[in-house]
Amino acid sequence: MIPKGVATFLPEGTSRRRQIEREILSIFSQWGYQEVITPIFEYLDVFSLGVGEELLNRAYKFVDRATGRMMVLRPDVTPQIARIAATLLNDQPLPIRLCYSANVFRHEEEHAGREREIHQIGGELIGPSDAEADAETISLAIEILQKLGLKSFKIALGQMAFTRGVLQPFESSPVLFKKILGAVAKKDVSHLEALLKEEKVGQKTRRQVLSLLDLFGGEEVFDAAKPLADHPVCKAGLRRLREVYEILTLAGHQESLLIDLGEVRGFDYYTGTIFEIFSEGVGSELGGGGRYDHLLEKFGAPASSTGFALHLERIQWALEQRPGLDDRYASADFLVLHTAGAASEARSLSHQLREGGYRVIRRNGFHGGIDAYLADARKQKIAKILLLTGRVGKAVRSIDVRTGRQADQNLSEFLEGLKSS
């Protein structure tokens, strides 16, 4: 009843999702990143300054009834951040650290099985151009995943300048270049060999391009890549990536790192160090990012930049696959159940509990027989029932919905107990 590629989250899933979102944004804040909110749609001609043709082709477009101008549902947030930094924040001293939590929309064929609506949480570091800035965003991504409780993940590091240098001989032929990029992206050795043979590419260049597919692994990849780094751009890119790798290793992240110098996704967008995040048991990347030093200049204010985005739904799915997942979700902390004669006490108690930060549902009309109420509370995943019947002494009966255990106290004792716990 809804289009493929979009999702509905029921209360329990929504609660977990919001908790993950809050935790991630809290970590961004601890690192000095300030949250911004960007428009869900923009003018196409403005937004298109910051995205490549491939992504723009997958964007949802429509006509603004007021102006007749073409609009676009945002397929990416980073260009919006770049526009904000280059215009609305252009009087702020660099560096600028911004973060966001937003849905993006991208058309995918129905048979592809990929999301069309994606919730991204990301951060952008604008200003610094050094290896420390690259390492900061990667370290931040690692800390977020670790604090969320993900253990089995890997960060695949690439270097777009190095890869660009290897593939530079083909950029003068856009059609062939696109085919080669596609083959390298899919790690399709046979197709890549056939393309190079068909175009009568020289033996040295052919060997270098094919070698890209083998440059995947640990620290040993740096030595394996040296023979390909005869172009100055390749040398500089490889030197930068090693510097970033060493910073991350000194920070204790070596076990989480891989090197992939054959990564070409985002070729038109990224300019330097890039990375993608993968987790055991998840078929698609959890997120990624990298350096994009030419984006802000398209909005009139040149500045080096790097950043990343996390895919919230995939992270949530990965977290929910962990063994021993805590399933003690509660839709409310207390159901205050009372007779008509105890309505005043129940209203007062509900107010005090809410003031204390608890989630409270009040329900009038208890007429005896707790079992039916207990069964409903279990289905609704309420943690405890508080029963008030208007008895002398303002007594309250506390019932643990999970275990059925009951305890009677007067109201003042109950409230004091909550405060002390």
Contacts in CASP RR format, 6 or more apart in sequence:
PFRMAT RR
TARGET T0000
AUTHOR 0000-0000-0000
METHOD contacts of the structure
MODEL  1
MIPKGVATFLPEGTSRRRQIEREILSIFSQWGYQEVITPIFEYLDVFSLG
VGEELLNRAYKFVDRATGRMMVLRPDVTPQIARIAATLLNDQPLPIRLCY
SANVFRHEEEHAGREREIHQIGGELIGPSDAEADAETISLAIEILQKLGL
KSFKIALGQMAFTRGVLQPFESSPVLFKKILGAVAKKDVSHLEALLKEEK
VGQKTRRQVLSLLDLFGGEEVFDAAKPLADHPVCKAGLRRLREVYEILTL
AGHQESLLIDLGEVRGFDYYTGTIFEIFSEGVGSELGGGGRYDHLLEKFG
APASSTGFALHLERIQWALEQRPGLDDRYASADFLVLHTAGAASEARSLS
HQLREGGYRVIRRNGFHGGIDAYLADARKQKIAKILLLTGRVGKAVRSID
VRTGRQADQNLSEFLEGLKSS
2 8 0 8 1.000
3 116 0 8 1.000
4 110 0 8 1.000
4 113 0 8 1.000
4 116 0 8 1.000
5 108 0 8 1.000
5 113 0 8 1.000
5 114 0 8 1.000
5 115 0 8 1.000
5 116 0 8 1.000
5 117 0 8 1.000
6 115 0 8 1.000
6 116 0 8 1.000
6 117 0 8 1.000
7 115 0 8 1.000
7 117 0 8 1.000
7 313 0 8 1.000
9 17 0 8 1.000
11 331 0 8 1.000
12 329 0 8 1.000
12 331 0 8 1.000
12 381 0 8 1.000
13 316 0 8 1.000
15 329 0 8 1.000
15 331 0 8 1.000
16 316 0 8 1.000
16 319 0 8 1.000
16 320 0 8 1.000
16 329 0 8 1.000
17 119 0 8 1.000
17 312 0 8 1.000
17 313 0 8 1.000
17 316 0 8 1.000
20 148 0 8 1.000
20 312 0 8 1.000
20 315 0 8 1.000
20 316 0 8 1.000
20 319 0 8 1.000
21 101 0 8 1.000
21 121 0 8 1.000
21 312 0 8 1.000
23 144 0 8 1.000
23 147 0 8 1.000
23 148 0 8 1.000
24 101 0 8 1.000
24 121 0 8 1.000
24 144 0 8 1.000
24 148 0 8 1.000
24 310 0 8 1.000
24 312 0 8 1.000
25 35 0 8 1.000
25 99 0 8 1.000
25 101 0 8 1.000
25 121 0 8 1.000
27 140 0 8 1.000
27 143 0 8 1.000
27 144 0 8 1.000
27 147 0 8 1.000
28 35 0 8 1.000
28 99 0 8 1.000
28 121 0 8 1.000
28 122 0 8 1.000
28 123 0 8 1.000
28 140 0 8 1.000
28 144 0 8 1.000
29 35 0 8 1.000
29 99 0 8 1.000
31 97 0 8 1.000
31 136 0 8 1.000
31 140 0 8 1.000
32 97 0 8 1.000
33 97 0 8 1.000
33 98 0 8 1.000
33 99 0 8 1.000
33 123 0 8 1.000
34 97 0 8 1.000
34 98 0 8 1.000
34 99 0 8 1.000
35 98 0 8 1.000
35 99 0 8 1.000
35 100 0 8 1.000
35 101 0 8 1.000
36 81 0 8 1.000
36 84 0 8 1.000
36 98 0 8 1.000
36 99 0 8 1.000
36 100 0 8 1.000
37 100 0 8 1.000
37 102 0 8 1.000
38 74 0 8 1.000
38 77 0 8 1.000
38 80 0 8 1.000
38 81 0 8 1.000
38 84 0 8 1.000
38 100 0 8 1.000
38 102 0 8 1.000
39 74 0 8 1.000
39 80 0 8 1.000
40 73 0 8 1.000
40 74 0 8 1.000
40 102 0 8 1.000
40 103 0 8 1.000
41 71 0 8 1.000
41 72 0 8 1.000
41 73 0 8 1.000
41 74 0 8 1.000
42 71 0 8 1.000
42 72 0 8 1.000
42 74 0 8 1.000
42 80 0 8 1.000
43 64 0 8 1.000
43 69 0 8 1.000
43 70 0 8 1.000
43 71 0 8 1.000
43 72 0 8 1.000
44 61 0 8 1.000
44 69 0 8 1.000
44 70 0 8 1.000
44 71 0 8 1.000
44 72 0 8 1.000
45 69 0 8 1.000
45 70 0 8 1.000
46 83 0 8 1.000
47 72 0 8 1.000
47 74 0 8 1.000
47 79 0 8 1.000
47 80 0 8 1.000
48 56 0 8 1.000
48 72 0 8 1.000
49 79 0 8 1.000
49 83 0 8 1.000
49 298 0 8 1.000
49 299 0 8 1.000
50 79 0 8 1.000
50 82 0 8 1.000
50 295 0 8 1.000
50 298 0 8 1.000
50 299 0 8 1.000
51 59 0 8 1.000
51 75 0 8 1.000
51 76 0 8 1.000
51 79 0 8 1.000
51 269 0 8 1.000
52 268 0 8 1.000
52 269 0 8 1.000
53 268 0 8 1.000
54 268 0 8 1.000
55 75 0 8 1.000
55 76 0 8 1.000
55 106 0 8 1.000
56 72 0 8 1.000
56 75 0 8 1.000
58 75 0 8 1.000
58 106 0 8 1.000
58 107 0 8 1.000
58 108 0 8 1.000
59 72 0 8 1.000
59 73 0 8 1.000
59 74 0 8 1.000
59 75 0 8 1.000
59 105 0 8 1.000
59 106 0 8 1.000
59 107 0 8 1.000
60 72 0 8 1.000
60 73 0 8 1.000
60 75 0 8 1.000
60 105 0 8 1.000
60 107 0 8 1.000
61 70 0 8 1.000
61 71 0 8 1.000
61 72 0 8 1.000
61 73 0 8 1.000
62 70 0 8 1.000
62 71 0 8 1.000
62 73 0 8 1.000
63 69 0 8 1.000
63 70 0 8 1.000
63 71 0 8 1.000
64 70 0 8 1.000
64 71 0 8 1.000
73 105 0 8 1.000
74 80 0 8 1.000
74 102 0 8 1.000
74 104 0 8 1.000
74 105 0 8 1.000
75 104 0 8 1.000
75 105 0 8 1.000
75 106 0 8 1.000
76 104 0 8 1.000
77 100 0 8 1.000
77 102 0 8 1.000
77 104 0 8 1.000
77 120 0 8 1.000
77 122 0 8 1.000
77 309 0 8 1.000
78 124 0 8 1.000
78 292 0 8 1.000
78 295 0 8 1.000
78 307 0 8 1.000
78 309 0 8 1.000
79 295 0 8 1.000
81 98 0 8 1.000
81 100 0 8 1.000
81 123 0 8 1.000
81 124 0 8 1.000
81 126 0 8 1.000
82 124 0 8 1.000
82 126 0 8 1.000
82 295 0 8 1.000
82 296 0 8 1.000
82 298 0 8 1.000
82 299 0 8 1.000
82 305 0 8 1.000
83 299 0 8 1.000
84 98 0 8 1.000
85 96 0 8 1.000
85 98 0 8 1.000
85 124 0 8 1.000
85 126 0 8 1.000
85 296 0 8 1.000
85 301 0 8 1.000
85 303 0 8 1.000
85 305 0 8 1.000
86 296 0 8 1.000
86 299 0 8 1.000
86 300 0 8 1.000
86 301 0 8 1.000
86 303 0 8 1.000
87 299 0 8 1.000
87 301 0 8 1.000
89 96 0 8 1.000
90 301 0 8 1.000
94 126 0 8 1.000
94 127 0 8 1.000
94 128 0 8 1.000
94 303 0 8 1.000
95 125 0 8 1.000
95 126 0 8 1.000
95 127 0 8 1.000
95 128 0 8 1.000
95 133 0 8 1.000
96 124 0 8 1.000
96 125 0 8 1.000
96 126 0 8 1.000
96 127 0 8 1.000
97 123 0 8 1.000
97 124 0 8 1.000
97 125 0 8 1.000
97 126 0 8 1.000
98 123 0 8 1.000
98 124 0 8 1.000
98 126 0 8 1.000
99 121 0 8 1.000
99 122 0 8 1.000
99 123 0 8 1.000
99 124 0 8 1.000
100 120 0 8 1.000
100 121 0 8 1.000
100 122 0 8 1.000
100 123 0 8 1.000
101 119 0 8 1.000
101 120 0 8 1.000
101 121 0 8 1.000
101 122 0 8 1.000
101 312 0 8 1.000
102 119 0 8 1.000
102 120 0 8 1.000
103 117 0 8 1.000
103 118 0 8 1.000
103 119 0 8 1.000
103 120 0 8 1.000
104 117 0 8 1.000
104 118 0 8 1.000
104 120 0 8 1.000
105 116 0 8 1.000
105 117 0 8 1.000
105 118 0 8 1.000
106 116 0 8 1.000
106 118 0 8 1.000
107 116 0 8 1.000
108 114 0 8 1.000
108 115 0 8 1.000
108 116 0 8 1.000
114 284 0 8 1.000
115 313 0 8 1.000
118 311 0 8 1.000
118 313 0 8 1.000
119 311 0 8 1.000
119 312 0 8 1.000
119 313 0 8 1.000
120 309 0 8 1.000
120 310 0 8 1.000
120 311 0 8 1.000
120 312 0 8 1.000
121 309 0 8 1.000
121 310 0 8 1.000
121 312 0 8 1.000
122 307 0 8 1.000
122 308 0 8 1.000
122 309 0 8 1.000
122 310 0 8 1.000
123 137 0 8 1.000
123 140 0 8 1.000
123 307 0 8 1.000
123 308 0 8 1.000
123 309 0 8 1.000
124 305 0 8 1.000
124 306 0 8 1.000
124 307 0 8 1.000
125 133 0 8 1.000
125 136 0 8 1.000
125 137 0 8 1.000
125 305 0 8 1.000
125 306 0 8 1.000
125 307 0 8 1.000
126 296 0 8 1.000
126 303 0 8 1.000
126 304 0 8 1.000
126 305 0 8 1.000
127 133 0 8 1.000
127 303 0 8 1.000
127 304 0 8 1.000
127 305 0 8 1.000
128 304 0 8 1.000
128 306 0 8 1.000
129 293 0 8 1.000
129 304 0 8 1.000
131 240 0 8 1.000
131 243 0 8 1.000
131 244 0 8 1.000
131 247 0 8 1.000
131 273 0 8 1.000
132 247 0 8 1.000
133 304 0 8 1.000
133 306 0 8 1.000
134 240 0 8 1.000
134 244 0 8 1.000
134 272 0 8 1.000
134 273 0 8 1.000
134 290 0 8 1.000
134 291 0 8 1.000
134 306 0 8 1.000
135 244 0 8 1.000
135 247 0 8 1.000
135 248 0 8 1.000
135 251 0 8 1.000
137 289 0 8 1.000
137 290 0 8 1.000
137 306 0 8 1.000
137 307 0 8 1.000
137 308 0 8 1.000
138 155 0 8 1.000
138 157 0 8 1.000
138 244 0 8 1.000
138 248 0 8 1.000
138 253 0 8 1.000
138 275 0 8 1.000
138 308 0 8 1.000
139 248 0 8 1.000
139 251 0 8 1.000
139 253 0 8 1.000
140 308 0 8 1.000
141 155 0 8 1.000
141 275 0 8 1.000
141 277 0 8 1.000
141 287 0 8 1.000
141 288 0 8 1.000
141 308 0 8 1.000
141 310 0 8 1.000
142 155 0 8 1.000
142 253 0 8 1.000
142 256 0 8 1.000
144 310 0 8 1.000
145 153 0 8 1.000
145 277 0 8 1.000
145 286 0 8 1.000
145 315 0 8 1.000
148 315 0 8 1.000
148 319 0 8 1.000
149 319 0 8 1.000
149 322 0 8 1.000
150 279 0 8 1.000
150 315 0 8 1.000
150 318 0 8 1.000
150 319 0 8 1.000
152 279 0 8 1.000
152 280 0 8 1.000
153 256 0 8 1.000
153 277 0 8 1.000
153 278 0 8 1.000
153 279 0 8 1.000
153 280 0 8 1.000
153 286 0 8 1.000
154 256 0 8 1.000
154 257 0 8 1.000
154 258 0 8 1.000
154 277 0 8 1.000
154 278 0 8 1.000
154 279 0 8 1.000
155 253 0 8 1.000
155 256 0 8 1.000
155 257 0 8 1.000
155 258 0 8 1.000
155 275 0 8 1.000
155 276 0 8 1.000
155 277 0 8 1.000
156 258 0 8 1.000
156 259 0 8 1.000
156 260 0 8 1.000
156 263 0 8 1.000
156 275 0 8 1.000
156 276 0 8 1.000
156 277 0 8 1.000
156 278 0 8 1.000
157 241 0 8 1.000
157 244 0 8 1.000
157 245 0 8 1.000
157 257 0 8 1.000
157 258 0 8 1.000
157 259 0 8 1.000
157 260 0 8 1.000
157 273 0 8 1.000
157 274 0 8 1.000
157 275 0 8 1.000
158 241 0 8 1.000
158 259 0 8 1.000
158 260 0 8 1.000
158 261 0 8 1.000
158 262 0 8 1.000
158 263 0 8 1.000
158 273 0 8 1.000
158 274 0 8 1.000
158 275 0 8 1.000
159 237 0 8 1.000
159 238 0 8 1.000
159 240 0 8 1.000
159 241 0 8 1.000
159 261 0 8 1.000
159 272 0 8 1.000
159 273 0 8 1.000
159 274 0 8 1.000
160 264 0 8 1.000
160 266 0 8 1.000
160 267 0 8 1.000
160 270 0 8 1.000
160 271 0 8 1.000
160 272 0 8 1.000
160 273 0 8 1.000
160 274 0 8 1.000
160 291 0 8 1.000
161 233 0 8 1.000
161 234 0 8 1.000
161 236 0 8 1.000
161 237 0 8 1.000
161 240 0 8 1.000
161 271 0 8 1.000
161 272 0 8 1.000
162 225 0 8 1.000
162 228 0 8 1.000
162 229 0 8 1.000
162 233 0 8 1.000
162 234 0 8 1.000
162 237 0 8 1.000
162 238 0 8 1.000
162 241 0 8 1.000
162 261 0 8 1.000
163 212 0 8 1.000
163 261 0 8 1.000
163 262 0 8 1.000
163 263 0 8 1.000
163 264 0 8 1.000
163 267 0 8 1.000
164 233 0 8 1.000
164 267 0 8 1.000
165 231 0 8 1.000
165 233 0 8 1.000
165 234 0 8 1.000
166 208 0 8 1.000
166 209 0 8 1.000
166 212 0 8 1.000
166 228 0 8 1.000
166 231 0 8 1.000
166 234 0 8 1.000
167 177 0 8 1.000
167 180 0 8 1.000
167 181 0 8 1.000
167 184 0 8 1.000
167 209 0 8 1.000
167 264 0 8 1.000
168 231 0 8 1.000
168 233 0 8 1.000
169 201 0 8 1.000
169 205 0 8 1.000
170 176 0 8 1.000
170 177 0 8 1.000
170 180 0 8 1.000
171 177 0 8 1.000
176 195 0 8 1.000
176 199 0 8 1.000
179 195 0 8 1.000
180 192 0 8 1.000
180 195 0 8 1.000
180 196 0 8 1.000
180 209 0 8 1.000
181 264 0 8 1.000
181 267 0 8 1.000
182 188 0 8 1.000
182 264 0 8 1.000
183 191 0 8 1.000
183 192 0 8 1.000
183 195 0 8 1.000
184 192 0 8 1.000
184 209 0 8 1.000
184 212 0 8 1.000
184 213 0 8 1.000
184 262 0 8 1.000
184 264 0 8 1.000
185 263 0 8 1.000
185 264 0 8 1.000
185 265 0 8 1.000
187 213 0 8 1.000
189 210 0 8 1.000
189 213 0 8 1.000
192 209 0 8 1.000
192 210 0 8 1.000
192 213 0 8 1.000
193 206 0 8 1.000
193 210 0 8 1.000
196 205 0 8 1.000
196 206 0 8 1.000
196 209 0 8 1.000
196 210 0 8 1.000
197 206 0 8 1.000
201 209 0 8 1.000
208 228 0 8 1.000
211 224 0 8 1.000
211 227 0 8 1.000
211 228 0 8 1.000
212 228 0 8 1.000
212 261 0 8 1.000
212 262 0 8 1.000
213 262 0 8 1.000
214 224 0 8 1.000
215 221 0 8 1.000
215 224 0 8 1.000
215 225 0 8 1.000
215 228 0 8 1.000
215 259 0 8 1.000
215 260 0 8 1.000
215 261 0 8 1.000
215 262 0 8 1.000
216 258 0 8 1.000
216 259 0 8 1.000
216 260 0 8 1.000
216 261 0 8 1.000
216 262 0 8 1.000
217 258 0 8 1.000
217 259 0 8 1.000
217 260 0 8 1.000
218 257 0 8 1.000
218 258 0 8 1.000
218 259 0 8 1.000
219 245 0 8 1.000
219 259 0 8 1.000
221 259 0 8 1.000
221 261 0 8 1.000
222 238 0 8 1.000
222 241 0 8 1.000
222 242 0 8 1.000
222 245 0 8 1.000
222 259 0 8 1.000
225 238 0 8 1.000
225 261 0 8 1.000
226 238 0 8 1.000
228 234 0 8 1.000
229 235 0 8 1.000
229 238 0 8 1.000
237 272 0 8 1.000
240 272 0 8 1.000
240 273 0 8 1.000
241 259 0 8 1.000
241 261 0 8 1.000
241 273 0 8 1.000
244 273 0 8 1.000
245 257 0 8 1.000
245 259 0 8 1.000
248 254 0 8 1.000
248 257 0 8 1.000
249 257 0 8 1.000
260 276 0 8 1.000
263 274 0 8 1.000
263 276 0 8 1.000
265 276 0 8 1.000
266 274 0 8 1.000
269 292 0 8 1.000
269 295 0 8 1.000
270 289 0 8 1.000
270 290 0 8 1.000
270 291 0 8 1.000
270 292 0 8 1.000
271 291 0 8 1.000
271 292 0 8 1.000
271 293 0 8 1.000
271 294 0 8 1.000
272 290 0 8 1.000
272 291 0 8 1.000
272 293 0 8 1.000
273 290 0 8 1.000
273 291 0 8 1.000
273 306 0 8 1.000
274 288 0 8 1.000
274 289 0 8 1.000
274 290 0 8 1.000
274 291 0 8 1.000
275 288 0 8 1.000
275 289 0 8 1.000
275 290 0 8 1.000
275 308 0 8 1.000
276 285 0 8 1.000
276 287 0 8 1.000
276 288 0 8 1.000
276 289 0 8 1.000
277 285 0 8 1.000
277 286 0 8 1.000
277 287 0 8 1.000
277 288 0 8 1.000
277 310 0 8 1.000
278 285 0 8 1.000
278 286 0 8 1.000
279 286 0 8 1.000
279 318 0 8 1.000
281 318 0 8 1.000
281 321 0 8 1.000
282 314 0 8 1.000
282 317 0 8 1.000
282 318 0 8 1.000
284 311 0 8 1.000
284 314 0 8 1.000
285 311 0 8 1.000
285 314 0 8 1.000
286 310 0 8 1.000
286 311 0 8 1.000
286 314 0 8 1.000
286 315 0 8 1.000
286 318 0 8 1.000
287 308 0 8 1.000
287 309 0 8 1.000
287 310 0 8 1.000
287 311 0 8 1.000
287 314 0 8 1.000
288 308 0 8 1.000
288 309 0 8 1.000
288 310 0 8 1.000
289 306 0 8 1.000
289 307 0 8 1.000
289 308 0 8 1.000
289 309 0 8 1.000
290 306 0 8 1.000
290 307 0 8 1.000
290 308 0 8 1.000
291 304 0 8 1.000
291 305 0 8 1.000
291 306 0 8 1.000
291 307 0 8 1.000
292 305 0 8 1.000
292 306 0 8 1.000
292 307 0 8 1.000
293 304 0 8 1.000
293 305 0 8 1.000
294 302 0 8 1.000
295 305 0 8 1.000
296 302 0 8 1.000
296 303 0 8 1.000
296 305 0 8 1.000
297 303 0 8 1.000
319 325 0 8 1.000
329 381 0 8 1.000
330 359 0 8 1.000
330 381 0 8 1.000
330 382 0 8 1.000
330 383 0 8 1.000
331 359 0 8 1.000
331 380 0 8 1.000
331 381 0 8 1.000
331 382 0 8 1.000
332 359 0 8 1.000
332 360 0 8 1.000
332 361 0 8 1.000
332 380 0 8 1.000
332 382 0 8 1.000
332 383 0 8 1.000
333 353 0 8 1.000
333 358 0 8 1.000
333 359 0 8 1.000
333 360 0 8 1.000
333 382 0 8 1.000
333 383 0 8 1.000
333 384 0 8 1.000
334 353 0 8 1.000
334 358 0 8 1.000
334 359 0 8 1.000
334 360 0 8 1.000
334 361 0 8 1.000
334 382 0 8 1.000
334 383 0 8 1.000
334 384 0 8 1.000
334 385 0 8 1.000
334 386 0 8 1.000
335 360 0 8 1.000
335 361 0 8 1.000
335 362 0 8 1.000
335 363 0 8 1.000
335 373 0 8 1.000
335 377 0 8 1.000
335 382 0 8 1.000
335 384 0 8 1.000
335 385 0 8 1.000
335 386 0 8 1.000
336 346 0 8 1.000
336 349 0 8 1.000
336 350 0 8 1.000
336 353 0 8 1.000
336 360 0 8 1.000
336 361 0 8 1.000
336 362 0 8 1.000
336 363 0 8 1.000
336 386 0 8 1.000
336 388 0 8 1.000
337 363 0 8 1.000
337 365 0 8 1.000
337 366 0 8 1.000
337 373 0 8 1.000
337 385 0 8 1.000
337 386 0 8 1.000
337 387 0 8 1.000
337 388 0 8 1.000
338 345 0 8 1.000
338 346 0 8 1.000
338 362 0 8 1.000
338 363 0 8 1.000
338 364 0 8 1.000
338 365 0 8 1.000
338 366 0 8 1.000
338 387 0 8 1.000
338 388 0 8 1.000
338 389 0 8 1.000
338 390 0 8 1.000
339 365 0 8 1.000
339 366 0 8 1.000
339 367 0 8 1.000
339 388 0 8 1.000
339 389 0 8 1.000
339 390 0 8 1.000
340 364 0 8 1.000
340 365 0 8 1.000
341 390 0 8 1.000
342 388 0 8 1.000
342 389 0 8 1.000
342 390 0 8 1.000
343 364 0 8 1.000
345 388 0 8 1.000
345 390 0 8 1.000
345 394 0 8 1.000
345 411 0 8 1.000
346 362 0 8 1.000
346 364 0 8 1.000
346 388 0 8 1.000
347 362 0 8 1.000
349 386 0 8 1.000
349 388 0 8 1.000
349 396 0 8 1.000
349 411 0 8 1.000
350 360 0 8 1.000
350 362 0 8 1.000
352 415 0 8 1.000
353 360 0 8 1.000
353 418 0 8 1.000
354 360 0 8 1.000
361 382 0 8 1.000
366 373 0 8 1.000
366 387 0 8 1.000
366 389 0 8 1.000
370 385 0 8 1.000
370 387 0 8 1.000
370 399 0 8 1.000
373 385 0 8 1.000
374 385 0 8 1.000
374 399 0 8 1.000
374 401 0 8 1.000
374 404 0 8 1.000
377 385 0 8 1.000
377 401 0 8 1.000
378 401 0 8 1.000
378 402 0 8 1.000
382 401 0 8 1.000
383 400 0 8 1.000
383 401 0 8 1.000
383 402 0 8 1.000
384 398 0 8 1.000
384 399 0 8 1.000
384 400 0 8 1.000
384 401 0 8 1.000
385 397 0 8 1.000
385 398 0 8 1.000
385 399 0 8 1.000
385 401 0 8 1.000
386 396 0 8 1.000
386 397 0 8 1.000
386 398 0 8 1.000
386 399 0 8 1.000
386 414 0 8 1.000
387 396 0 8 1.000
387 397 0 8 1.000
387 398 0 8 1.000
387 399 0 8 1.000
388 394 0 8 1.000
388 395 0 8 1.000
388 396 0 8 1.000
388 397 0 8 1.000
389 395 0 8 1.000
389 397 0 8 1.000
393 410 0 8 1.000
394 410 0 8 1.000
394 411 0 8 1.000
394 412 0 8 1.000
395 408 0 8 1.000
395 409 0 8 1.000
395 410 0 8 1.000
395 411 0 8 1.000
396 408 0 8 1.000
396 409 0 8 1.000
396 410 0 8 1.000
396 411 0 8 1.000
396 414 0 8 1.000
397 406 0 8 1.000
397 407 0 8 1.000
397 408 0 8 1.000
398 406 0 8 1.000
398 407 0 8 1.000
398 408 0 8 1.000
398 409 0 8 1.000
398 414 0 8 1.000
399 405 0 8 1.000
399 406 0 8 1.000
400 406 0 8 1.000
END
